[in-house]
Amino acid sequence: MFEVSHENLINEDLISGEATETQSLTGNATVFLLHDILNNPEVKVRVYEELDRVFLSPEDAKTPPLLLKFKYLKVFITESLRMTPVAPNVARILENRLSFKVITLLLELAWKLL
């Protein structure tokens, strides 16, 4: 089985100073994903089984076609990102005023009925 020491990876980035903002976002997503996997025993077993099935040996080349074989892991990554987005509650400021004519019309009609 594969073992990941995310503490070592984080410490290496901090020491080397190579952690960029993009890597930080990716790192945050990875930490949330690892947390979700490691705190769910059934998921952990299925992910490890899939890793062992796809990577027959640690020396296997990690090619895109090979990575496409990770069906369960892909679904779990998507769900993890849905449950714990990397940038939650990001406010967006509009540059132009929007006009929702249909909603305005419905509100005016509802007001007249009251």
Biopython code that builds the backbone (N, CA, C, O; Angstrom):
import numpy as np
from Bio.PDB.StructureBuilder import StructureBuilder

atoms = [
    (1, "MET", "N", (0.831, -1.188, 0.000)),
    (1, "MET", "CA", (0.000, 0.000, 0.000)),
    (1, "MET", "C", (0.874, 1.249, 0.000)),
    (1, "MET", "O", (2.013, 1.244, 0.466)),
    (2, "PHE", "N", (0.294, 2.319, -0.541)),
    (2, "PHE", "CA", (1.014, 3.581, -0.586)),
    (2, "PHE", "C", (0.755, 4.345, 0.695)),
    (2, "PHE", "O", (-0.367, 4.363, 1.201)),
    (3, "GLU", "N", (1.787, 4.972, 1.215)),
    (3, "GLU", "CA", (1.618, 5.804, 2.393)),
    (3, "GLU", "C", (2.039, 7.216, 2.042)),
    (3, "GLU", "O", (3.068, 7.427, 1.402)),
    (4, "VAL", "N", (1.227, 8.190, 2.468)),
    (4, "VAL", "CA", (1.512, 9.586, 2.185)),
    (4, "VAL", "C", (1.756, 10.302, 3.500)),
    (4, "VAL", "O", (0.933, 10.242, 4.413)),
    (5, "SER", "N", (2.868, 10.967, 3.588)),
    (5, "SER", "CA", (3.143, 11.781, 4.767)),
    (5, "SER", "C", (2.993, 13.234, 4.349)),
    (5, "SER", "O", (3.949, 13.869, 3.904)),
    (6, "HIS", "N", (1.759, 13.758, 4.502)),
    (6, "HIS", "CA", (1.520, 15.122, 4.069)),
    (6, "HIS", "C", (2.281, 16.129, 4.926)),
    (6, "HIS", "O", (2.569, 17.235, 4.469)),
    (7, "GLU", "N", (2.609, 15.756, 6.164)),
    (7, "GLU", "CA", (3.400, 16.656, 7.001)),
    (7, "GLU", "C", (4.787, 16.877, 6.394)),
    (7, "GLU", "O", (5.294, 17.999, 6.393)),
    (8, "ASN", "N", (5.399, 15.806, 5.878)),
    (8, "ASN", "CA", (6.720, 15.944, 5.251)),
    (8, "ASN", "C", (6.644, 16.815, 3.998)),
    (8, "ASN", "O", (7.515, 17.653, 3.765)),
    (9, "LEU", "N", (5.592, 16.613, 3.187)),
    (9, "LEU", "CA", (5.443, 17.417, 1.969)),
    (9, "LEU", "C", (5.269, 18.889, 2.309)),
    (9, "LEU", "O", (5.874, 19.751, 1.671)),
    (10, "ILE", "N", (4.450, 19.179, 3.305)),
    (10, "ILE", "CA", (4.220, 20.563, 3.710)),
    (10, "ILE", "C", (5.507, 21.185, 4.239)),
    (10, "ILE", "O", (5.855, 22.310, 3.877)),
    (11, "ASN", "N", (6.209, 20.454, 5.093)),
    (11, "ASN", "CA", (7.466, 20.977, 5.651)),
    (11, "ASN", "C", (8.509, 21.224, 4.570)),
    (11, "ASN", "O", (9.230, 22.220, 4.628)),
    (12, "GLU", "N", (8.601, 20.336, 3.587)),
    (12, "GLU", "CA", (9.551, 20.536, 2.489)),
    (12, "GLU", "C", (9.246, 21.814, 1.727)),
    (12, "GLU", "O", (10.165, 22.562, 1.392)),
    (13, "ASP", "N", (7.958, 22.085, 1.442)),
    (13, "ASP", "CA", (7.581, 23.305, 0.740)),
    (13, "ASP", "C", (7.900, 24.544, 1.566)),
    (13, "ASP", "O", (8.374, 25.548, 1.033)),
    (14, "LEU", "N", (7.639, 24.472, 2.867)),
    (14, "LEU", "CA", (7.913, 25.625, 3.724)),
    (14, "LEU", "C", (9.403, 25.915, 3.812)),
    (14, "LEU", "O", (9.816, 27.074, 3.760)),
    (15, "ILE", "N", (10.205, 24.875, 3.944)),
    (15, "ILE", "CA", (11.658, 25.049, 4.049)),
    (15, "ILE", "C", (12.249, 25.569, 2.748)),
    (15, "ILE", "O", (13.094, 26.464, 2.755)),
    (16, "SER", "N", (11.798, 25.002, 1.627)),
    (16, "SER", "CA", (12.359, 25.396, 0.336)),
    (16, "SER", "C", (11.836, 26.745, -0.138)),
    (16, "SER", "O", (12.445, 27.383, -0.996)),
    (17, "GLY", "N", (10.700, 27.185, 0.422)),
    (17, "GLY", "CA", (10.115, 28.447, -0.013)),
    (17, "GLY", "C", (9.451, 28.348, -1.364)),
    (17, "GLY", "O", (9.186, 29.369, -1.998)),
    (18, "GLU", "N", (9.177, 27.136, -1.819)),
    (18, "GLU", "CA", (8.595, 26.950, -3.144)),
    (18, "GLU", "C", (7.079, 27.039, -3.145)),
    (18, "GLU", "O", (6.476, 27.012, -4.218)),
    (19, "ALA", "N", (6.442, 27.142, -1.993)),
    (19, "ALA", "CA", (4.984, 27.173, -1.938)),
    (19, "ALA", "C", (4.481, 28.494, -2.513)),
    (19, "ALA", "O", (4.730, 29.555, -1.942)),
    (20, "THR", "N", (3.784, 28.433, -3.623)),
    (20, "THR", "CA", (3.196, 29.617, -4.239)),
    (20, "THR", "C", (1.721, 29.654, -3.880)),
    (20, "THR", "O", (1.204, 28.732, -3.248)),
    (21, "GLU", "N", (1.044, 30.723, -4.285)),
    (21, "GLU", "CA", (-0.387, 30.832, -3.988)),
    (21, "GLU", "C", (-1.164, 29.698, -4.641)),
    (21, "GLU", "O", (-2.060, 29.126, -4.021)),
    (22, "THR", "N", (-0.831, 29.366, -5.884)),
    (22, "THR", "CA", (-1.505, 28.265, -6.569)),
    (22, "THR", "C", (-1.241, 26.950, -5.858)),
    (22, "THR", "O", (-2.148, 26.140, -5.671)),
    (23, "GLN", "N", (0.008, 26.744, -5.463)),
    (23, "GLN", "CA", (0.326, 25.517, -4.729)),
    (23, "GLN", "C", (-0.394, 25.501, -3.394)),
    (23, "GLN", "O", (-0.784, 24.438, -2.911)),
    (24, "SER", "N", (-0.577, 26.672, -2.792)),
    (24, "SER", "CA", (-1.278, 26.748, -1.517)),
    (24, "SER", "C", (-2.720, 26.316, -1.675)),
    (24, "SER", "O", (-3.237, 25.566, -0.847)),
    (25, "LEU", "N", (-3.389, 26.784, -2.742)),
    (25, "LEU", "CA", (-4.771, 26.369, -2.997)),
    (25, "LEU", "C", (-4.835, 24.875, -3.265)),
    (25, "LEU", "O", (-5.711, 24.179, -2.751)),
    (26, "THR", "N", (-3.902, 24.387, -4.075)),
    (26, "THR", "CA", (-3.860, 22.955, -4.365)),
    (26, "THR", "C", (-3.551, 22.182, -3.097)),
    (26, "THR", "O", (-4.127, 21.122, -2.849)),
    (27, "GLY", "N", (-2.638, 22.717, -2.292)),
    (27, "GLY", "CA", (-2.305, 22.079, -1.026)),
    (27, "GLY", "C", (-3.494, 22.029, -0.089)),
    (27, "GLY", "O", (-3.716, 21.020, 0.579)),
    (28, "ASN", "N", (-4.272, 23.121, -0.032)),
    (28, "ASN", "CA", (-5.466, 23.128, 0.810)),
    (28, "ASN", "C", (-6.446, 22.053, 0.361)),
    (28, "ASN", "O", (-6.997, 21.325, 1.186)),
    (29, "ALA", "N", (-6.662, 21.955, -0.939)),
    (29, "ALA", "CA", (-7.582, 20.938, -1.461)),
    (29, "ALA", "C", (-7.064, 19.545, -1.128)),
    (29, "ALA", "O", (-7.843, 18.653, -0.792)),
    (30, "THR", "N", (-5.757, 19.357, -1.221)),
    (30, "THR", "CA", (-5.160, 18.049, -0.925)),
    (30, "THR", "C", (-5.307, 17.699, 0.553)),
    (30, "THR", "O", (-5.611, 16.557, 0.898)),
    (31, "VAL", "N", (-5.094, 18.674, 1.414)),
    (31, "VAL", "CA", (-5.230, 18.421, 2.853)),
    (31, "VAL", "C", (-6.673, 18.067, 3.194)),
    (31, "VAL", "O", (-6.911, 17.139, 3.968)),
    (32, "PHE", "N", (-7.647, 18.794, 2.625)),
    (32, "PHE", "CA", (-9.054, 18.461, 2.864)),
    (32, "PHE", "C", (-9.364, 17.058, 2.350)),
    (32, "PHE", "O", (-10.061, 16.288, 3.011)),
    (33, "LEU", "N", (-8.843, 16.731, 1.165)),
    (33, "LEU", "CA", (-9.082, 15.413, 0.579)),
    (33, "LEU", "C", (-8.500, 14.317, 1.465)),
    (33, "LEU", "O", (-9.175, 13.327, 1.751)),
    (34, "LEU", "N", (-7.259, 14.485, 1.898)),
    (34, "LEU", "CA", (-6.637, 13.494, 2.779)),
    (34, "LEU", "C", (-7.407, 13.354, 4.092)),
    (34, "LEU", "O", (-7.586, 12.248, 4.601)),
    (35, "HIS", "N", (-7.851, 14.466, 4.625)),
    (35, "HIS", "CA", (-8.648, 14.435, 5.855)),
    (35, "HIS", "C", (-9.927, 13.633, 5.633)),
    (35, "HIS", "O", (-10.286, 12.792, 6.457)),
    (36, "ASP", "N", (-10.615, 13.894, 4.520)),
    (36, "ASP", "CA", (-11.862, 13.182, 4.225)),
    (36, "ASP", "C", (-11.629, 11.688, 4.035)),
    (36, "ASP", "O", (-12.427, 10.869, 4.491)),
    (37, "ILE", "N", (-10.547, 11.337, 3.368)),
    (37, "ILE", "CA", (-10.245, 9.919, 3.148)),
    (37, "ILE", "C", (-9.873, 9.235, 4.457)),
    (37, "ILE", "O", (-10.406, 8.172, 4.777)),
    (38, "LEU", "N", (-8.967, 9.835, 5.210)),
    (38, "LEU", "CA", (-8.447, 9.187, 6.409)),
    (38, "LEU", "C", (-9.466, 9.103, 7.541)),
    (38, "LEU", "O", (-9.336, 8.255, 8.424)),
    (39, "ASN", "N", (-10.470, 9.966, 7.528)),
    (39, "ASN", "CA", (-11.494, 9.930, 8.571)),
    (39, "ASN", "C", (-12.707, 9.100, 8.191)),
    (39, "ASN", "O", (-13.695, 9.079, 8.924)),
    (40, "ASN", "N", (-12.646, 8.421, 7.066)),
    (40, "ASN", "CA", (-13.735, 7.551, 6.630)),
    (40, "ASN", "C", (-13.134, 6.188, 6.301)),
    (40, "ASN", "O", (-12.614, 5.997, 5.201)),
    (41, "PRO", "N", (-13.195, 5.244, 7.227)),
    (41, "PRO", "CA", (-12.515, 3.957, 7.043)),
    (41, "PRO", "C", (-12.918, 3.200, 5.778)),
    (41, "PRO", "O", (-12.068, 2.584, 5.135)),
    (42, "GLU", "N", (-14.216, 3.235, 5.408)),
    (42, "GLU", "CA", (-14.640, 2.523, 4.196)),
    (42, "GLU", "C", (-14.029, 3.142, 2.945)),
    (42, "GLU", "O", (-13.597, 2.440, 2.030)),
    (43, "VAL", "N", (-14.001, 4.453, 2.926)),
    (43, "VAL", "CA", (-13.417, 5.161, 1.778)),
    (43, "VAL", "C", (-11.922, 4.887, 1.713)),
    (43, "VAL", "O", (-11.375, 4.635, 0.639)),
    (44, "LYS", "N", (-11.271, 4.935, 2.856)),
    (44, "LYS", "CA", (-9.827, 4.696, 2.920)),
    (44, "LYS", "C", (-9.485, 3.330, 2.329)),
    (44, "LYS", "O", (-8.546, 3.211, 1.541)),
    (45, "VAL", "N", (-10.235, 2.312, 2.703)),
    (45, "VAL", "CA", (-9.993, 0.959, 2.185)),
    (45, "VAL", "C", (-10.202, 0.922, 0.672)),
    (45, "VAL", "O", (-9.386, 0.351, -0.052)),
    (46, "ARG", "N", (-11.294, 1.529, 0.190)),
    (46, "ARG", "CA", (-11.564, 1.502, -1.260)),
    (46, "ARG", "C", (-10.511, 2.260, -2.057)),
    (46, "ARG", "O", (-10.117, 1.825, -3.139)),
    (47, "VAL", "N", (-10.054, 3.395, -1.525)),
    (47, "VAL", "CA", (-9.019, 4.174, -2.219)),
    (47, "VAL", "C", (-7.713, 3.387, -2.278)),
    (47, "VAL", "O", (-7.075, 3.323, -3.328)),
    (48, "TYR", "N", (-7.311, 2.786, -1.155)),
    (48, "TYR", "CA", (-6.082, 1.989, -1.143)),
    (48, "TYR", "C", (-6.197, 0.791, -2.083)),
    (48, "TYR", "O", (-5.238, 0.463, -2.782)),
    (49, "GLU", "N", (-7.357, 0.135, -2.109)),
    (49, "GLU", "CA", (-7.547, -1.000, -3.022)),
    (49, "GLU", "C", (-7.427, -0.552, -4.474)),
    (49, "GLU", "O", (-6.821, -1.238, -5.298)),
    (50, "GLU", "N", (-8.011, 0.605, -4.778)),
    (50, "GLU", "CA", (-7.926, 1.112, -6.148)),
    (50, "GLU", "C", (-6.491, 1.487, -6.500)),
    (50, "GLU", "O", (-6.039, 1.224, -7.615)),
    (51, "LEU", "N", (-5.773, 2.096, -5.568)),
    (51, "LEU", "CA", (-4.362, 2.425, -5.812)),
    (51, "LEU", "C", (-3.555, 1.164, -6.091)),
    (51, "LEU", "O", (-2.749, 1.129, -7.020)),
    (52, "ASP", "N", (-3.774, 0.130, -5.284)),
    (52, "ASP", "CA", (-3.049, -1.134, -5.477)),
    (52, "ASP", "C", (-3.423, -1.802, -6.795)),
    (52, "ASP", "O", (-2.580, -2.427, -7.439)),
    (53, "ARG", "N", (-4.686, -1.672, -7.197)),
    (53, "ARG", "CA", (-5.143, -2.302, -8.445)),
    (53, "ARG", "C", (-4.571, -1.585, -9.671)),
    (53, "ARG", "O", (-4.147, -2.226, -10.632)),
    (54, "VAL", "N", (-4.565, -0.255, -9.626)),
    (54, "VAL", "CA", (-4.119, 0.523, -10.788)),
    (54, "VAL", "C", (-2.599, 0.560, -10.882)),
    (54, "VAL", "O", (-2.034, 0.328, -11.950)),
    (55, "PHE", "N", (-1.936, 0.853, -9.759)),
    (55, "PHE", "CA", (-0.473, 0.876, -9.743)),
    (55, "PHE", "C", (0.012, -0.478, -9.250)),
    (55, "PHE", "O", (0.100, -0.718, -8.045)),
    (56, "LEU", "N", (0.320, -1.348, -10.178)),
    (56, "LEU", "CA", (0.746, -2.686, -9.790)),
    (56, "LEU", "C", (2.081, -2.657, -9.059)),
    (56, "LEU", "O", (2.352, -3.514, -8.218)),
    (57, "SER", "N", (2.913, -1.670, -9.380)),
    (57, "SER", "CA", (4.160, -1.500, -8.643)),
    (57, "SER", "C", (4.451, -0.001, -8.533)),
    (57, "SER", "O", (4.011, 0.776, -9.381)),
    (58, "PRO", "N", (5.182, 0.408, -7.503)),
    (58, "PRO", "CA", (5.480, 1.835, -7.334)),
    (58, "PRO", "C", (6.277, 2.427, -8.497)),
    (58, "PRO", "O", (6.289, 3.644, -8.681)),
    (59, "GLU", "N", (6.938, 1.580, -9.277)),
    (59, "GLU", "CA", (7.748, 2.066, -10.395)),
    (59, "GLU", "C", (6.917, 2.334, -11.655)),
    (59, "GLU", "O", (7.442, 2.878, -12.626)),
    (60, "ASP", "N", (5.628, 1.963, -11.656)),
    (60, "ASP", "CA", (4.786, 2.201, -12.830)),
    (60, "ASP", "C", (4.791, 3.682, -13.191)),
    (60, "ASP", "O", (4.734, 4.554, -12.323)),
    (61, "ALA", "N", (4.860, 3.942, -14.494)),
    (61, "ALA", "CA", (4.809, 5.323, -14.957)),
    (61, "ALA", "C", (3.415, 5.878, -14.715)),
    (61, "ALA", "O", (2.414, 5.217, -14.996)),
    (62, "LYS", "N", (3.357, 7.097, -14.191)),
    (62, "LYS", "CA", (2.069, 7.739, -13.922)),
    (62, "LYS", "C", (1.662, 8.506, -15.174)),
    (62, "LYS", "O", (1.968, 9.691, -15.306)),
    (63, "THR", "N", (0.982, 7.843, -16.082)),
    (63, "THR", "CA", (0.568, 8.452, -17.337)),
    (63, "THR", "C", (-0.908, 8.827, -17.274)),
    (63, "THR", "O", (-1.659, 8.237, -16.498)),
    (64, "PRO", "N", (-1.340, 9.806, -18.083)),
    (64, "PRO", "CA", (-2.758, 10.181, -18.083)),
    (64, "PRO", "C", (-3.710, 9.003, -18.327)),
    (64, "PRO", "O", (-4.718, 8.899, -17.628)),
    (65, "PRO", "N", (-3.432, 8.102, -19.297)),
    (65, "PRO", "CA", (-4.352, 6.969, -19.460)),
    (65, "PRO", "C", (-4.451, 6.094, -18.214)),
    (65, "PRO", "O", (-5.514, 5.558, -17.900)),
    (66, "LEU", "N", (-3.332, 5.959, -17.511)),
    (66, "LEU", "CA", (-3.350, 5.162, -16.285)),
    (66, "LEU", "C", (-4.163, 5.871, -15.200)),
    (66, "LEU", "O", (-4.900, 5.225, -14.453)),
    (67, "LEU", "N", (-4.033, 7.183, -15.113)),
    (67, "LEU", "CA", (-4.761, 7.942, -14.104)),
    (67, "LEU", "C", (-6.267, 7.928, -14.350)),
    (67, "LEU", "O", (-7.054, 8.085, -13.416)),
    (68, "LEU", "N", (-6.666, 7.740, -15.610)),
    (68, "LEU", "CA", (-8.100, 7.664, -15.930)),
    (68, "LEU", "C", (-8.757, 6.417, -15.338)),
    (68, "LEU", "O", (-9.984, 6.338, -15.272)),
    (69, "LYS", "N", (-7.966, 5.462, -14.916)),
    (69, "LYS", "CA", (-8.510, 4.239, -14.325)),
    (69, "LYS", "C", (-8.997, 4.446, -12.888)),
    (69, "LYS", "O", (-9.642, 3.563, -12.321)),
    (70, "PHE", "N", (-8.698, 5.587, -12.308)),
    (70, "PHE", "CA", (-9.129, 5.868, -10.935)),
    (70, "PHE", "C", (-10.568, 6.383, -10.931)),
    (70, "PHE", "O", (-10.800, 7.588, -10.834)),
    (71, "LYS", "N", (-11.515, 5.482, -11.036)),
    (71, "LYS", "CA", (-12.925, 5.869, -11.079)),
    (71, "LYS", "C", (-13.414, 6.317, -9.698)),
    (71, "LYS", "O", (-13.981, 7.402, -9.561)),
    (72, "TYR", "N", (-13.197, 5.491, -8.685)),
    (72, "TYR", "CA", (-13.691, 5.801, -7.337)),
    (72, "TYR", "C", (-12.998, 7.039, -6.774)),
    (72, "TYR", "O", (-13.648, 7.907, -6.192)),
    (73, "LEU", "N", (-11.699, 7.117, -6.946)),
    (73, "LEU", "CA", (-10.955, 8.258, -6.420)),
    (73, "LEU", "C", (-11.426, 9.559, -7.066)),
    (73, "LEU", "O", (-11.548, 10.581, -6.389)),
    (74, "LYS", "N", (-11.688, 9.525, -8.360)),
    (74, "LYS", "CA", (-12.168, 10.724, -9.058)),
    (74, "LYS", "C", (-13.500, 11.188, -8.478)),
    (74, "LYS", "O", (-13.701, 12.379, -8.243)),
    (75, "VAL", "N", (-14.398, 10.248, -8.251)),
    (75, "VAL", "CA", (-15.707, 10.590, -7.672)),
    (75, "VAL", "C", (-15.526, 11.153, -6.264)),
    (75, "VAL", "O", (-16.185, 12.124, -5.891)),
    (76, "PHE", "N", (-14.638, 10.545, -5.488)),
    (76, "PHE", "CA", (-14.431, 11.008, -4.121)),
    (76, "PHE", "C", (-13.770, 12.383, -4.090)),
    (76, "PHE", "O", (-14.106, 13.203, -3.236)),
    (77, "ILE", "N", (-12.846, 12.649, -4.995)),
    (77, "ILE", "CA", (-12.217, 13.979, -5.070)),
    (77, "ILE", "C", (-13.277, 15.033, -5.386)),
    (77, "ILE", "O", (-13.300, 16.100, -4.773)),
    (78, "THR", "N", (-14.150, 14.729, -6.342)),
    (78, "THR", "CA", (-15.218, 15.666, -6.704)),
    (78, "THR", "C", (-16.115, 15.946, -5.509)),
    (78, "THR", "O", (-16.466, 17.097, -5.246)),
    (79, "GLU", "N", (-16.486, 14.896, -4.785)),
    (79, "GLU", "CA", (-17.343, 15.072, -3.609)),
    (79, "GLU", "C", (-16.628, 15.837, -2.505)),
    (79, "GLU", "O", (-17.240, 16.670, -1.837)),
    (80, "SER", "N", (-15.357, 15.571, -2.306)),
    (80, "SER", "CA", (-14.586, 16.290, -1.292)),
    (80, "SER", "C", (-14.516, 17.783, -1.621)),
    (80, "SER", "O", (-14.658, 18.621, -0.731)),
    (81, "LEU", "N", (-14.300, 18.114, -2.888)),
    (81, "LEU", "CA", (-14.251, 19.521, -3.297)),
    (81, "LEU", "C", (-15.623, 20.186, -3.160)),
    (81, "LEU", "O", (-15.714, 21.381, -2.880)),
    (82, "ARG", "N", (-16.682, 19.407, -3.360)),
    (82, "ARG", "CA", (-18.028, 19.961, -3.191)),
    (82, "ARG", "C", (-18.304, 20.251, -1.720)),
    (82, "ARG", "O", (-18.869, 21.291, -1.379)),
    (83, "MET", "N", (-17.901, 19.324, -0.852)),
    (83, "MET", "CA", (-18.174, 19.467, 0.575)),
    (83, "MET", "C", (-17.274, 20.509, 1.246)),
    (83, "MET", "O", (-17.719, 21.222, 2.145)),
    (84, "THR", "N", (-16.034, 20.601, 0.823)),
    (84, "THR", "CA", (-15.097, 21.561, 1.412)),
    (84, "THR", "C", (-14.378, 22.299, 0.286)),
    (84, "THR", "O", (-13.232, 21.984, -0.038)),
    (85, "PRO", "N", (-15.059, 23.286, -0.310)),
    (85, "PRO", "CA", (-14.417, 24.025, -1.400)),
    (85, "PRO", "C", (-13.175, 24.771, -0.910)),
    (85, "PRO", "O", (-13.102, 25.192, 0.244)),
    (86, "VAL", "N", (-12.218, 24.922, -1.795)),
    (86, "VAL", "CA", (-10.952, 25.563, -1.428)),
    (86, "VAL", "C", (-11.160, 27.032, -1.077)),
    (86, "VAL", "O", (-10.510, 27.550, -0.170)),
    (87, "ALA", "N", (-12.057, 27.702, -1.787)),
    (87, "ALA", "CA", (-12.321, 29.122, -1.529)),
    (87, "ALA", "C", (-13.813, 29.321, -1.262)),
    (87, "ALA", "O", (-14.528, 29.822, -2.129)),
    (88, "PRO", "N", (-14.298, 28.931, -0.063)),
    (88, "PRO", "CA", (-15.725, 29.079, 0.213)),
    (88, "PRO", "C", (-16.106, 30.538, 0.436)),
    (88, "PRO", "O", (-15.277, 31.360, 0.828)),
    (89, "ASN", "N", (-17.354, 30.838, 0.182)),
    (89, "ASN", "CA", (-17.927, 32.161, 0.452)),
    (89, "ASN", "C", (-17.175, 33.292, -0.235)),
    (89, "ASN", "O", (-16.962, 34.352, 0.353)),
    (90, "VAL", "N", (-16.780, 33.066, -1.462)),
    (90, "VAL", "CA", (-16.091, 34.107, -2.216)),
    (90, "VAL", "C", (-17.139, 35.054, -2.787)),
    (90, "VAL", "O", (-17.999, 34.643, -3.566)),
    (91, "ALA", "N", (-17.063, 36.313, -2.399)),
    (91, "ALA", "CA", (-18.010, 37.307, -2.897)),
    (91, "ALA", "C", (-17.544, 37.806, -4.256)),
    (91, "ALA", "O", (-16.351, 37.998, -4.496)),
    (92, "ARG", "N", (-18.494, 38.007, -5.120)),
    (92, "ARG", "CA", (-18.176, 38.544, -6.440)),
    (92, "ARG", "C", (-18.839, 39.902, -6.582)),
    (92, "ARG", "O", (-20.025, 40.060, -6.291)),
    (93, "ILE", "N", (-18.075, 40.868, -7.028)),
    (93, "ILE", "CA", (-18.594, 42.214, -7.204)),
    (93, "ILE", "C", (-18.850, 42.441, -8.686)),
    (93, "ILE", "O", (-17.969, 42.259, -9.527)),
    (94, "LEU", "N", (-20.079, 42.843, -8.982)),
    (94, "LEU", "CA", (-20.437, 43.096, -10.368)),
    (94, "LEU", "C", (-19.947, 44.469, -10.790)),
    (94, "LEU", "O", (-20.008, 45.429, -10.022)),
    (95, "GLU", "N", (-19.462, 44.549, -12.018)),
    (95, "GLU", "CA", (-18.986, 45.834, -12.523)),
    (95, "GLU", "C", (-20.131, 46.681, -13.062)),
    (95, "GLU", "O", (-20.054, 47.910, -13.051)),
    (96, "ASN", "N", (-21.178, 46.038, -13.528)),
    (96, "ASN", "CA", (-22.331, 46.752, -14.079)),
    (96, "ASN", "C", (-23.586, 46.357, -13.316)),
    (96, "ASN", "O", (-23.688, 45.244, -12.799)),
    (97, "ARG", "N", (-24.532, 47.270, -13.253)),
    (97, "ARG", "CA", (-25.798, 46.985, -12.589)),
    (97, "ARG", "C", (-26.613, 46.032, -13.462)),
    (97, "ARG", "O", (-26.704, 46.210, -14.677)),
    (98, "LEU", "N", (-27.196, 45.033, -12.834)),
    (98, "LEU", "CA", (-28.023, 44.087, -13.557)),
    (98, "LEU", "C", (-29.483, 44.434, -13.379)),
    (98, "LEU", "O", (-29.904, 44.883, -12.313)),
    (99, "SER", "N", (-30.243, 44.225, -14.419)),
    (99, "SER", "CA", (-31.678, 44.480, -14.358)),
    (99, "SER", "C", (-32.407, 43.172, -14.637)),
    (99, "SER", "O", (-32.259, 42.573, -15.702)),
    (100, "PHE", "N", (-33.185, 42.750, -13.672)),
    (100, "PHE", "CA", (-33.991, 41.550, -13.840)),
    (100, "PHE", "C", (-35.429, 41.985, -14.077)),
    (100, "PHE", "O", (-36.218, 42.087, -13.137)),
    (101, "LYS", "N", (-35.760, 42.235, -15.314)),
    (101, "LYS", "CA", (-37.072, 42.790, -15.655)),
    (101, "LYS", "C", (-38.204, 41.838, -15.282)),
    (101, "LYS", "O", (-39.254, 42.289, -14.823)),
    (102, "VAL", "N", (-38.019, 40.562, -15.463)),
    (102, "VAL", "CA", (-39.076, 39.596, -15.160)),
    (102, "VAL", "C", (-39.356, 39.584, -13.664)),
    (102, "VAL", "O", (-40.513, 39.581, -13.245)),
    (103, "ILE", "N", (-38.300, 39.575, -12.860)),
    (103, "ILE", "CA", (-38.480, 39.557, -11.408)),
    (103, "ILE", "C", (-39.114, 40.867, -10.946)),
    (103, "ILE", "O", (-40.006, 40.856, -10.099)),
    (104, "THR", "N", (-38.671, 41.974, -11.485)),
    (104, "THR", "CA", (-39.240, 43.271, -11.134)),
    (104, "THR", "C", (-40.722, 43.299, -11.482)),
    (104, "THR", "O", (-41.531, 43.781, -10.689)),
    (105, "LEU", "N", (-41.087, 42.796, -12.643)),
    (105, "LEU", "CA", (-42.484, 42.757, -13.073)),
    (105, "LEU", "C", (-43.313, 41.895, -12.128)),
    (105, "LEU", "O", (-44.411, 42.286, -11.730)),
    (106, "LEU", "N", (-42.787, 40.715, -11.766)),
    (106, "LEU", "CA", (-43.513, 39.833, -10.851)),
    (106, "LEU", "C", (-43.690, 40.477, -9.483)),
    (106, "LEU", "O", (-44.755, 40.361, -8.877)),
    (107, "LEU", "N", (-42.658, 41.153, -8.992)),
    (107, "LEU", "CA", (-42.769, 41.829, -7.703)),
    (107, "LEU", "C", (-43.797, 42.953, -7.759)),
    (107, "LEU", "O", (-44.559, 43.142, -6.811)),
    (108, "GLU", "N", (-43.825, 43.699, -8.855)),
    (108, "GLU", "CA", (-44.817, 44.773, -8.998)),
    (108, "GLU", "C", (-46.225, 44.201, -9.036)),
    (108, "GLU", "O", (-47.131, 44.765, -8.423)),
    (109, "LEU", "N", (-46.430, 43.081, -9.749)),
    (109, "LEU", "CA", (-47.738, 42.443, -9.800)),
    (109, "LEU", "C", (-48.157, 41.941, -8.427)),
    (109, "LEU", "O", (-49.306, 42.114, -8.021)),
    (110, "ALA", "N", (-47.218, 41.316, -7.709)),
    (110, "ALA", "CA", (-47.517, 40.818, -6.382)),
    (110, "ALA", "C", (-47.863, 41.957, -5.441)),
    (110, "ALA", "O", (-48.755, 41.817, -4.604)),
    (111, "TRP", "N", (-47.170, 43.086, -5.564)),
    (111, "TRP", "CA", (-47.446, 44.238, -4.713)),
    (111, "TRP", "C", (-48.844, 44.794, -4.974)),
    (111, "TRP", "O", (-49.540, 45.196, -4.042)),
    (112, "LYS", "N", (-49.252, 44.817, -6.240)),
    (112, "LYS", "CA", (-50.578, 45.335, -6.602)),
    (112, "LYS", "C", (-51.673, 44.415, -6.062)),
    (112, "LYS", "O", (-52.753, 44.884, -5.704)),
    (113, "LEU", "N", (-51.404, 43.113, -6.001)),
    (113, "LEU", "CA", (-52.411, 42.179, -5.491)),
    (113, "LEU", "C", (-52.610, 42.318, -3.992)),
    (113, "LEU", "O", (-53.678, 41.996, -3.471)),
    (114, "LEU", "N", (-51.587, 42.797, -3.300)),
    (114, "LEU", "CA", (-51.707, 42.994, -1.848)),
    (114, "LEU", "C", (-52.510, 44.242, -1.598)),
    (114, "LEU", "O", (-52.741, 44.608, -0.446)),
]
sb = StructureBuilder()
sb.init_structure("model")
sb.init_model(0)
sb.init_chain("A")
sb.init_seg("    ")
for serial, (resi, resn, name, xyz) in enumerate(atoms, 1):
    if name == "N":
        sb.init_residue(resn, " ", resi, " ")
    sb.init_atom(name, np.array(xyz, "f"), 0.0, 1.0, " ", f" {name:<3s}", serial, name[0])
structure = sb.get_structure()
